[in-house]
């Protein structure tokens, strides 16, 4: 079995928001598909979604649509990852 490196909460939030943004182009967001993409257990996925909702990064727990703040987080998160890559700093 392939071992997955430990990810911190920031990485999981970034991955989750990126998947939610990609899935928002579909008619309905299917949480099990999101779960498979970010590779977390369903109960933890629900916790992360609740936390993102509390932070104002997604609209609500049922639609999982990104807010303006969530889209801005994703843009800046990707800029930080790009900067780290250019500096030769590995971030799982």
Backbone atoms as SQL, in Angstrom:
CREATE TABLE atoms (id INTEGER PRIMARY KEY, chain TEXT, resi INTEGER, resn TEXT, atom TEXT, x REAL, y REAL, z REAL);
INSERT INTO atoms VALUES
  (1, 'A', 1, 'UNK', 'N', 0.844, -1.183, 0.000),
  (2, 'A', 1, 'UNK', 'CA', 0.000, 0.000, 0.000),
  (3, 'A', 1, 'UNK', 'C', 0.887, 1.243, 0.000),
  (4, 'A', 2, 'UNK', 'N', 0.482, 2.213, -0.782),
  (5, 'A', 2, 'UNK', 'CA', 1.226, 3.457, -0.909),
  (6, 'A', 2, 'UNK', 'C', 1.012, 4.324, 0.319),
  (7, 'A', 3, 'UNK', 'N', 2.109, 4.773, 0.933),
  (8, 'A', 3, 'UNK', 'CA', 2.011, 5.636, 2.105),
  (9, 'A', 3, 'UNK', 'C', 1.943, 7.092, 1.668),
  (10, 'A', 4, 'UNK', 'N', 1.011, 7.811, 2.239),
  (11, 'A', 4, 'UNK', 'CA', 0.816, 9.221, 1.903),
  (12, 'A', 4, 'UNK', 'C', 1.475, 10.080, 2.978),
  (13, 'A', 5, 'UNK', 'N', 2.213, 11.085, 2.532),
  (14, 'A', 5, 'UNK', 'CA', 2.890, 11.982, 3.464),
  (15, 'A', 5, 'UNK', 'C', 1.862, 12.765, 4.282),
  (16, 'A', 6, 'UNK', 'N', 2.232, 13.072, 5.509),
  (17, 'A', 6, 'UNK', 'CA', 1.367, 13.855, 6.393),
  (18, 'A', 6, 'UNK', 'C', 1.180, 15.252, 5.814),
  (19, 'A', 7, 'UNK', 'N', -0.061, 15.710, 5.772),
  (20, 'A', 7, 'UNK', 'CA', -0.364, 17.056, 5.296),
  (21, 'A', 7, 'UNK', 'C', -0.875, 17.885, 6.463),
  (22, 'A', 8, 'UNK', 'N', -0.470, 19.138, 6.493),
  (23, 'A', 8, 'UNK', 'CA', -0.995, 20.014, 7.537),
  (24, 'A', 8, 'UNK', 'C', -2.350, 20.567, 7.101),
  (25, 'A', 9, 'UNK', 'N', -2.991, 21.240, 8.014),
  (26, 'A', 9, 'UNK', 'CA', -4.346, 21.734, 7.776),
  (27, 'A', 9, 'UNK', 'C', -4.379, 22.732, 6.613),
  (28, 'A', 10, 'UNK', 'N', -3.366, 23.573, 6.489),
  (29, 'A', 10, 'UNK', 'CA', -3.319, 24.544, 5.405),
  (30, 'A', 10, 'UNK', 'C', -3.302, 23.841, 4.048),
  (31, 'A', 11, 'UNK', 'N', -2.527, 22.796, 3.916),
  (32, 'A', 11, 'UNK', 'CA', -2.453, 22.032, 2.664),
  (33, 'A', 11, 'UNK', 'C', -3.802, 21.374, 2.367),
  (34, 'A', 12, 'UNK', 'N', -4.429, 20.804, 3.377),
  (35, 'A', 12, 'UNK', 'CA', -5.731, 20.165, 3.181),
  (36, 'A', 12, 'UNK', 'C', -6.775, 21.205, 2.780),
  (37, 'A', 13, 'UNK', 'N', -6.764, 22.374, 3.440),
  (38, 'A', 13, 'UNK', 'CA', -7.690, 23.443, 3.067),
  (39, 'A', 13, 'UNK', 'C', -7.465, 23.858, 1.610),
  (40, 'A', 14, 'UNK', 'N', -6.219, 24.031, 1.221),
  (41, 'A', 14, 'UNK', 'CA', -5.911, 24.416, -0.156),
  (42, 'A', 14, 'UNK', 'C', -6.390, 23.379, -1.150),
  (43, 'A', 15, 'UNK', 'N', -6.102, 22.098, -0.857),
  (44, 'A', 15, 'UNK', 'CA', -6.547, 21.017, -1.732),
  (45, 'A', 15, 'UNK', 'C', -8.072, 20.978, -1.817),
  (46, 'A', 16, 'UNK', 'N', -8.724, 21.104, -0.674),
  (47, 'A', 16, 'UNK', 'CA', -10.178, 21.034, -0.621),
  (48, 'A', 16, 'UNK', 'C', -10.822, 22.189, -1.391),
  (49, 'A', 17, 'UNK', 'N', -10.309, 23.390, -1.202),
  (50, 'A', 17, 'UNK', 'CA', -10.870, 24.539, -1.927),
  (51, 'A', 17, 'UNK', 'C', -10.647, 24.412, -3.429),
  (52, 'A', 18, 'UNK', 'N', -9.489, 23.900, -3.829),
  (53, 'A', 18, 'UNK', 'CA', -9.216, 23.714, -5.261),
  (54, 'A', 18, 'UNK', 'C', -10.184, 22.702, -5.873),
  (55, 'A', 19, 'UNK', 'N', -10.435, 21.609, -5.157),
  (56, 'A', 19, 'UNK', 'CA', -11.366, 20.595, -5.658),
  (57, 'A', 19, 'UNK', 'C', -12.784, 21.146, -5.688),
  (58, 'A', 20, 'UNK', 'N', -13.183, 21.876, -4.644),
  (59, 'A', 20, 'UNK', 'CA', -14.528, 22.453, -4.622),
  (60, 'A', 20, 'UNK', 'C', -14.721, 23.449, -5.770),
  (61, 'A', 21, 'UNK', 'N', -13.686, 24.210, -6.074),
  (62, 'A', 21, 'UNK', 'CA', -13.777, 25.153, -7.179),
  (63, 'A', 21, 'UNK', 'C', -13.912, 24.405, -8.509),
  (64, 'A', 22, 'UNK', 'N', -13.152, 23.343, -8.677),
  (65, 'A', 22, 'UNK', 'CA', -13.236, 22.551, -9.908),
  (66, 'A', 22, 'UNK', 'C', -14.588, 21.850, -10.015),
  (67, 'A', 23, 'UNK', 'N', -15.076, 21.324, -8.900),
  (68, 'A', 23, 'UNK', 'CA', -16.351, 20.609, -8.894),
  (69, 'A', 23, 'UNK', 'C', -17.546, 21.553, -9.028),
  (70, 'A', 24, 'UNK', 'N', -17.362, 22.833, -8.735),
  (71, 'A', 24, 'UNK', 'CA', -18.481, 23.772, -8.795),
  (72, 'A', 24, 'UNK', 'C', -18.964, 23.979, -10.230),
  (73, 'A', 25, 'UNK', 'N', -18.175, 23.561, -11.197),
  (74, 'A', 25, 'UNK', 'CA', -18.594, 23.663, -12.595),
  (75, 'A', 25, 'UNK', 'C', -19.651, 22.610, -12.917),
  (76, 'A', 26, 'UNK', 'N', -19.726, 21.577, -12.077),
  (77, 'A', 26, 'UNK', 'CA', -20.748, 20.545, -12.244),
  (78, 'A', 26, 'UNK', 'C', -22.082, 21.056, -11.707),
  (79, 'A', 27, 'UNK', 'N', -23.146, 20.346, -12.019),
  (80, 'A', 27, 'UNK', 'CA', -24.473, 20.743, -11.564),
  (81, 'A', 27, 'UNK', 'C', -24.594, 20.633, -10.041),
  (82, 'A', 28, 'UNK', 'N', -24.018, 19.562, -9.490),
  (83, 'A', 28, 'UNK', 'CA', -24.096, 19.331, -8.050),
  (84, 'A', 28, 'UNK', 'C', -22.761, 18.787, -7.569),
  (85, 'A', 29, 'UNK', 'N', -22.303, 19.282, -6.419),
  (86, 'A', 29, 'UNK', 'CA', -21.044, 18.798, -5.850),
  (87, 'A', 29, 'UNK', 'C', -21.331, 17.511, -5.088),
  (88, 'A', 30, 'UNK', 'N', -20.620, 16.450, -5.447),
  (89, 'A', 30, 'UNK', 'CA', -20.769, 15.159, -4.796),
  (90, 'A', 30, 'UNK', 'C', -19.611, 15.014, -3.813),
  (91, 'A', 31, 'UNK', 'N', -19.937, 14.983, -2.519),
  (92, 'A', 31, 'UNK', 'CA', -18.894, 14.974, -1.498),
  (93, 'A', 31, 'UNK', 'C', -18.025, 13.724, -1.536),
  (94, 'A', 32, 'UNK', 'N', -18.579, 12.593, -1.938),
  (95, 'A', 32, 'UNK', 'CA', -17.729, 11.400, -2.005),
  (96, 'A', 32, 'UNK', 'C', -16.666, 11.553, -3.094),
  (97, 'A', 33, 'UNK', 'N', -16.994, 12.246, -4.169),
  (98, 'A', 33, 'UNK', 'CA', -15.992, 12.496, -5.213),
  (99, 'A', 33, 'UNK', 'C', -14.910, 13.446, -4.680),
  (100, 'A', 34, 'UNK', 'N', -15.330, 14.450, -3.918),
  (101, 'A', 34, 'UNK', 'CA', -14.375, 15.374, -3.294),
  (102, 'A', 34, 'UNK', 'C', -13.489, 14.608, -2.322),
  (103, 'A', 35, 'UNK', 'N', -14.086, 13.725, -1.544),
  (104, 'A', 35, 'UNK', 'CA', -13.357, 12.914, -0.574),
  (105, 'A', 35, 'UNK', 'C', -12.260, 12.102, -1.265),
  (106, 'A', 36, 'UNK', 'N', -12.586, 11.499, -2.395),
  (107, 'A', 36, 'UNK', 'CA', -11.610, 10.693, -3.130),
  (108, 'A', 36, 'UNK', 'C', -10.475, 11.573, -3.652),
  (109, 'A', 37, 'UNK', 'N', -10.816, 12.761, -4.145),
  (110, 'A', 37, 'UNK', 'CA', -9.785, 13.655, -4.692),
  (111, 'A', 37, 'UNK', 'C', -8.786, 14.113, -3.637),
  (112, 'A', 38, 'UNK', 'N', -9.257, 14.430, -2.443),
  (113, 'A', 38, 'UNK', 'CA', -8.319, 14.935, -1.432),
  (114, 'A', 38, 'UNK', 'C', -7.858, 13.850, -0.472),
  (115, 'A', 39, 'UNK', 'N', -8.418, 12.652, -0.598),
  (116, 'A', 39, 'UNK', 'CA', -7.969, 11.482, 0.144),
  (117, 'A', 39, 'UNK', 'C', -8.040, 11.664, 1.663),
  (118, 'A', 40, 'UNK', 'N', -9.232, 11.945, 2.149),
  (119, 'A', 40, 'UNK', 'CA', -9.472, 12.011, 3.598),
  (120, 'A', 40, 'UNK', 'C', -10.739, 11.217, 3.911),
  (121, 'A', 41, 'UNK', 'N', -10.838, 10.704, 5.138),
  (122, 'A', 41, 'UNK', 'CA', -12.079, 10.018, 5.529),
  (123, 'A', 41, 'UNK', 'C', -13.260, 10.995, 5.508),
  (124, 'A', 42, 'UNK', 'N', -14.453, 10.442, 5.270),
  (125, 'A', 42, 'UNK', 'CA', -15.645, 11.273, 5.100),
  (126, 'A', 42, 'UNK', 'C', -15.950, 12.108, 6.343),
  (127, 'A', 43, 'UNK', 'N', -15.766, 11.537, 7.540),
  (128, 'A', 43, 'UNK', 'CA', -16.062, 12.304, 8.751),
  (129, 'A', 43, 'UNK', 'C', -15.119, 13.497, 8.892),
  (130, 'A', 44, 'UNK', 'N', -13.856, 13.337, 8.520),
  (131, 'A', 44, 'UNK', 'CA', -12.927, 14.462, 8.569),
  (132, 'A', 44, 'UNK', 'C', -13.244, 15.482, 7.478),
  (133, 'A', 45, 'UNK', 'N', -13.678, 14.996, 6.320),
  (134, 'A', 45, 'UNK', 'CA', -14.079, 15.908, 5.247),
  (135, 'A', 45, 'UNK', 'C', -15.197, 16.826, 5.728),
  (136, 'A', 46, 'UNK', 'N', -16.193, 16.264, 6.389),
  (137, 'A', 46, 'UNK', 'CA', -17.304, 17.063, 6.914),
  (138, 'A', 46, 'UNK', 'C', -16.795, 18.095, 7.926),
  (139, 'A', 47, 'UNK', 'N', -15.814, 17.709, 8.750),
  (140, 'A', 47, 'UNK', 'CA', -15.227, 18.640, 9.724),
  (141, 'A', 47, 'UNK', 'C', -14.526, 19.782, 9.004),
  (142, 'A', 48, 'UNK', 'N', -13.729, 19.458, 7.995),
  (143, 'A', 48, 'UNK', 'CA', -13.021, 20.499, 7.237),
  (144, 'A', 48, 'UNK', 'C', -14.002, 21.441, 6.544),
  (145, 'A', 49, 'UNK', 'N', -15.068, 20.901, 5.991),
  (146, 'A', 49, 'UNK', 'CA', -16.067, 21.732, 5.331),
  (147, 'A', 49, 'UNK', 'C', -16.732, 22.666, 6.335),
  (148, 'A', 50, 'UNK', 'N', -17.027, 22.147, 7.523),
  (149, 'A', 50, 'UNK', 'CA', -17.609, 22.969, 8.576),
  (150, 'A', 50, 'UNK', 'C', -16.653, 24.094, 8.976),
  (151, 'A', 51, 'UNK', 'N', -15.364, 23.785, 9.092),
  (152, 'A', 51, 'UNK', 'CA', -14.372, 24.798, 9.458),
  (153, 'A', 51, 'UNK', 'C', -14.254, 25.867, 8.370),
  (154, 'A', 52, 'UNK', 'N', -14.260, 25.440, 7.096),
  (155, 'A', 52, 'UNK', 'CA', -14.184, 26.403, 5.998),
  (156, 'A', 52, 'UNK', 'C', -15.413, 27.308, 5.972),
  (157, 'A', 53, 'UNK', 'N', -16.550, 26.749, 6.320),
  (158, 'A', 53, 'UNK', 'CA', -17.778, 27.542, 6.397),
  (159, 'A', 53, 'UNK', 'C', -17.674, 28.567, 7.529),
  (160, 'A', 54, 'UNK', 'N', -17.183, 28.137, 8.685),
  (161, 'A', 54, 'UNK', 'CA', -17.010, 29.042, 9.827),
  (162, 'A', 54, 'UNK', 'C', -16.020, 30.169, 9.509),
  (163, 'A', 55, 'UNK', 'N', -15.006, 29.863, 8.685),
  (164, 'A', 55, 'UNK', 'CA', -14.009, 30.869, 8.305),
  (165, 'A', 55, 'UNK', 'C', -14.509, 31.790, 7.193),
  (166, 'A', 56, 'UNK', 'N', -15.672, 31.475, 6.631),
  (167, 'A', 56, 'UNK', 'CA', -16.232, 32.296, 5.566),
  (168, 'A', 56, 'UNK', 'C', -15.614, 32.031, 4.205),
  (169, 'A', 57, 'UNK', 'N', -14.985, 30.865, 4.021),
  (170, 'A', 57, 'UNK', 'CA', -14.350, 30.545, 2.753),
  (171, 'A', 57, 'UNK', 'C', -15.298, 29.819, 1.795),
  (172, 'A', 58, 'UNK', 'N', -16.352, 29.198, 2.343),
  (173, 'A', 58, 'UNK', 'CA', -17.407, 28.619, 1.518),
  (174, 'A', 58, 'UNK', 'C', -18.745, 29.133, 2.040),
  (175, 'A', 59, 'UNK', 'N', -19.748, 29.118, 1.160),
  (176, 'A', 59, 'UNK', 'CA', -21.051, 29.717, 1.515),
  (177, 'A', 59, 'UNK', 'C', -21.763, 28.949, 2.614),
  (178, 'A', 60, 'UNK', 'N', -21.972, 27.665, 2.392),
  (179, 'A', 60, 'UNK', 'CA', -22.616, 26.839, 3.409),
  (180, 'A', 60, 'UNK', 'C', -22.206, 25.387, 3.195),
  (181, 'A', 61, 'UNK', 'N', -22.554, 24.546, 4.159),
  (182, 'A', 61, 'UNK', 'CA', -22.083, 23.166, 4.134),
  (183, 'A', 61, 'UNK', 'C', -22.799, 22.299, 3.110),
  (184, 'A', 62, 'UNK', 'N', -23.925, 22.755, 2.605),
  (185, 'A', 62, 'UNK', 'CA', -24.638, 21.929, 1.628),
  (186, 'A', 62, 'UNK', 'C', -24.237, 22.258, 0.195),
  (187, 'A', 63, 'UNK', 'N', -24.076, 23.531, -0.127),
  (188, 'A', 63, 'UNK', 'CA', -23.717, 23.880, -1.502),
  (189, 'A', 63, 'UNK', 'C', -22.205, 23.822, -1.730),
  (190, 'A', 64, 'UNK', 'N', -21.425, 24.124, -0.694),
  (191, 'A', 64, 'UNK', 'CA', -19.949, 24.115, -0.757),
  (192, 'A', 64, 'UNK', 'C', -19.405, 25.036, -1.838),
  (193, 'A', 65, 'UNK', 'N', -20.119, 26.110, -2.153),
  (194, 'A', 65, 'UNK', 'CA', -19.641, 27.081, -3.138),
  (195, 'A', 65, 'UNK', 'C', -18.649, 28.021, -2.470),
  (196, 'A', 66, 'UNK', 'N', -17.564, 28.333, -3.178),
  (197, 'A', 66, 'UNK', 'CA', -16.564, 29.240, -2.643),
  (198, 'A', 66, 'UNK', 'C', -17.101, 30.663, -2.592),
  (199, 'A', 67, 'UNK', 'N', -16.784, 31.354, -1.521),
  (200, 'A', 67, 'UNK', 'CA', -17.104, 32.772, -1.411),
  (201, 'A', 67, 'UNK', 'C', -15.978, 33.554, -2.083),
  (202, 'A', 68, 'UNK', 'N', -16.127, 34.862, -2.163),
  (203, 'A', 68, 'UNK', 'CA', -15.048, 35.697, -2.693),
  (204, 'A', 68, 'UNK', 'C', -13.796, 35.525, -1.845),
  (205, 'A', 69, 'UNK', 'N', -13.984, 35.451, -0.543),
  (206, 'A', 69, 'UNK', 'CA', -12.864, 35.248, 0.380),
  (207, 'A', 69, 'UNK', 'C', -12.191, 33.899, 0.110),
  (208, 'A', 70, 'UNK', 'N', -12.968, 32.872, -0.176),
  (209, 'A', 70, 'UNK', 'CA', -12.428, 31.549, -0.477),
  (210, 'A', 70, 'UNK', 'C', -11.637, 31.549, -1.773),
  (211, 'A', 71, 'UNK', 'N', -12.152, 32.236, -2.791),
  (212, 'A', 71, 'UNK', 'CA', -11.427, 32.335, -4.060),
  (213, 'A', 71, 'UNK', 'C', -10.132, 33.120, -3.878),
  (214, 'A', 72, 'UNK', 'N', -10.171, 34.177, -3.074),
  (215, 'A', 72, 'UNK', 'CA', -8.968, 34.967, -2.804),
  (216, 'A', 72, 'UNK', 'C', -7.944, 34.134, -2.037),
  (217, 'A', 73, 'UNK', 'N', -8.403, 33.348, -1.071),
  (218, 'A', 73, 'UNK', 'CA', -7.512, 32.454, -0.333),
  (219, 'A', 73, 'UNK', 'C', -6.801, 31.519, -1.303),
  (220, 'A', 74, 'UNK', 'N', -7.551, 30.937, -2.225),
  (221, 'A', 74, 'UNK', 'CA', -6.991, 29.980, -3.173),
  (222, 'A', 74, 'UNK', 'C', -5.955, 30.637, -4.079),
  (223, 'A', 75, 'UNK', 'N', -6.233, 31.838, -4.551),
  (224, 'A', 75, 'UNK', 'CA', -5.284, 32.565, -5.407),
  (225, 'A', 75, 'UNK', 'C', -3.985, 32.831, -4.651),
  (226, 'A', 76, 'UNK', 'N', -4.101, 33.346, -3.449),
  (227, 'A', 76, 'UNK', 'CA', -2.905, 33.682, -2.675),
  (228, 'A', 76, 'UNK', 'C', -2.164, 32.427, -2.210),
  (229, 'A', 77, 'UNK', 'N', -2.894, 31.375, -1.888),
  (230, 'A', 77, 'UNK', 'CA', -2.277, 30.109, -1.503),
  (231, 'A', 77, 'UNK', 'C', -1.430, 29.565, -2.659),
  (232, 'A', 78, 'UNK', 'N', -1.962, 29.608, -3.877),
  (233, 'A', 78, 'UNK', 'CA', -1.214, 29.133, -5.036),
  (234, 'A', 78, 'UNK', 'C', 0.004, 30.008, -5.316),
  (235, 'A', 79, 'UNK', 'N', -0.086, 31.306, -5.043),
  (236, 'A', 79, 'UNK', 'CA', 1.062, 32.193, -5.204),
  (237, 'A', 79, 'UNK', 'C', 2.162, 31.844, -4.208),
  (238, 'A', 80, 'UNK', 'N', 1.770, 31.533, -2.970),
  (239, 'A', 80, 'UNK', 'CA', 2.749, 31.139, -1.954),
  (240, 'A', 80, 'UNK', 'C', 3.423, 29.829, -2.359),
  (241, 'A', 81, 'UNK', 'N', 2.642, 28.858, -2.832),
  (242, 'A', 81, 'UNK', 'CA', 3.224, 27.591, -3.270),
  (243, 'A', 81, 'UNK', 'C', 4.195, 27.803, -4.422),
  (244, 'A', 82, 'UNK', 'N', 3.830, 28.677, -5.373),
  (245, 'A', 82, 'UNK', 'CA', 4.707, 28.979, -6.501),
  (246, 'A', 82, 'UNK', 'C', 5.999, 29.628, -6.014),
  (247, 'A', 83, 'UNK', 'N', 5.884, 30.565, -5.090),
  (248, 'A', 83, 'UNK', 'CA', 7.068, 31.225, -4.533),
  (249, 'A', 83, 'UNK', 'C', 7.980, 30.218, -3.850),
  (250, 'A', 84, 'UNK', 'N', 7.401, 29.334, -3.055),
  (251, 'A', 84, 'UNK', 'CA', 8.202, 28.334, -2.354),
  (252, 'A', 84, 'UNK', 'C', 8.912, 27.413, -3.347),
  (253, 'A', 85, 'UNK', 'N', 8.230, 27.054, -4.403),
  (254, 'A', 85, 'UNK', 'CA', 8.827, 26.198, -5.427),
  (255, 'A', 85, 'UNK', 'C', 10.006, 26.899, -6.101),
  (256, 'A', 86, 'UNK', 'N', 9.831, 28.182, -6.413),
  (257, 'A', 86, 'UNK', 'CA', 10.928, 28.946, -7.041),
  (258, 'A', 86, 'UNK', 'C', 12.125, 29.073, -6.114),
  (259, 'A', 87, 'UNK', 'N', 11.900, 29.125, -4.815),
  (260, 'A', 87, 'UNK', 'CA', 12.978, 29.242, -3.854),
  (261, 'A', 87, 'UNK', 'C', 13.608, 27.892, -3.506),
  (262, 'A', 88, 'UNK', 'N', 13.044, 26.831, -4.056),
  (263, 'A', 88, 'UNK', 'CA', 13.590, 25.499, -3.806),
  (264, 'A', 88, 'UNK', 'C', 13.132, 24.885, -2.494),
  (265, 'A', 89, 'UNK', 'N', 12.044, 25.396, -1.969),
  (266, 'A', 89, 'UNK', 'CA', 11.499, 24.874, -0.715),
  (267, 'A', 89, 'UNK', 'C', 10.390, 23.909, -1.044),
  (268, 'A', 90, 'UNK', 'N', 10.536, 22.673, -0.610),
  (269, 'A', 90, 'UNK', 'CA', 9.521, 21.655, -0.891),
  (270, 'A', 90, 'UNK', 'C', 8.385, 21.765, 0.122),
  (271, 'A', 91, 'UNK', 'N', 7.180, 21.768, -0.382),
  (272, 'A', 91, 'UNK', 'CA', 5.997, 21.778, 0.483),
  (273, 'A', 91, 'UNK', 'C', 5.097, 20.671, 0.001),
  (274, 'A', 92, 'UNK', 'N', 4.945, 19.667, 0.835),
  (275, 'A', 92, 'UNK', 'CA', 4.186, 18.478, 0.448),
  (276, 'A', 92, 'UNK', 'C', 2.902, 18.896, -0.067);
